[in-house]
Amino acid sequence: MTAPPESRTSSRRRERHTRRTRRIRRAAVVALVLSALGSWLVVSRSTTGAPAGAVASATVTAGGGGAEGATADGTEDSADGTPGGATEDATESTAATAADTALAAAVGALDGHFAVTVADPDAGTSAAWGDDSFVTASIVKVDILAALLLRNDGVLTGDQQAAAALMIERSDNAAATTLFDAVGGAPGLDAANAAFGLTGTTAGTDGFWGLTETTAADQEQLLRVVFTEDSPLGSASRAYLAKLMGLVADDQDWGVSAADQGGAVKLKNGWLSRDSTGLWVVNSIGLVEYGGRSLLVSVLSDGSASKEAGIALVESVASAAVSSFADAARE
């Protein structure tokens, strides 16, 4: 796999940084207003457009380890008989509660059917709002390429590399169909997703890869597969996928990039008008830099009257969620 020329990458980054400066200023205003609203807002979405099963949740993992790694034999008791890890656990719980509350206050005021997750893999913290399933549209193209890299042990033919670049950078549908078939279609993608730890994602059948159903939590997990070492993909495969996500075409780099402060966002967006309703699915997933931290952000939405309205919703959600998450982490 051949890395794109550095000059191309640098040029794209400079151009994107200029455009995103305006987005960041707008996001700051949105976040300030939502923060003020959050102090008195009582979150209730049963009569608005939020997911029927909307929840705000946060998880914290100490030292990158899972819950199954903690045992009674491994704890050290304090003088008063309290387990030695109790203070640390309480601190983590407080951080989780702060992130939970901040995210709910920030996005609970926004109208629309959406779900969002924000995660800081280095700190081991994450927060989520909404647990409904959504159609992926073209964000599944990241999943397709990850599945192909897993299937082929990181080795792609020249034709596959060309198709991968078109699929991620330009969101080319013909290229996606070619690589979806190479993965083994829906059964192949489902098998890869099982290896990736995606428990709420089902591949679209009959070749309709864009109708894959997923959750924001699963998209966060997919981003971990791409951007962290806790992944069945090798380092070269992860770097290749991440580089392509950093070269998305200028007219397709909206979405979670609205929350980016670093100018080197890596993302993939998806948009689809549903035939049955004429309403739009608009999704965005990726890695952004905010407050000196690398954050994984996924925003899924549907029911927007137009693509433009969907983009505006996704960007508002991403900006508010990331700002509130970062503020909670600093407190």
HELIX and SHEET records of a PDB file:
HELIX    1   1 GLU A    6  GLY A   38  1                                  33    
HELIX    2   2 ALA A   62  GLY A   64  5                                   3    
HELIX    3   3 ALA A   67  GLY A   69  5                                   3    
HELIX    4   4 ALA A   72  GLY A   74  5                                   3    
HELIX    5   5 ALA A   86  VAL A  107  1                                  22    
HELIX    6   6 ALA A  137  ILE A  139  5                                   3    
HELIX    7   7 VAL A  140  ARG A  151  1                                  12    
HELIX    8   8 GLY A  158  GLU A  169  1                                  12    
HELIX    9   9 ASN A  173  VAL A  183  1                                  11    
HELIX   10  10 GLY A  185  PHE A  196  1                                  12    
HELIX   11  11 TRP A  209  LEU A  211  5                                   3    
HELIX   12  12 ALA A  216  PHE A  227  1                                  12    
HELIX   13  13 SER A  235  MET A  245  1                                  11    
HELIX   14  14 ASP A  250  GLN A  252  5                                   3    
HELIX   15  15 VAL A  256  ALA A  259  5                                   4    
HELIX   16  16 LYS A  307  ARG A  330  1                                  24    
SHEET    1   A 6 ALA A  56  VAL A  60  0                                        
SHEET    2   A 6 THR A 125  TRP A 129 -1                                        
SHEET    3   A 6 HIS A 113  ASP A 120 -1                                        
SHEET    4   A 6 ARG A 293  ASP A 302 -1                                        
SHEET    5   A 6 TRP A 280  TYR A 290 -1                                        
SHEET    6   A 6 LYS A 266  SER A 273 -1                                        
SHEET    1   B 2 PHE A 134  VAL A 135  0                                        
SHEET    2   B 2 GLU A 213  THR A 214 -1                                        
END                                                                             
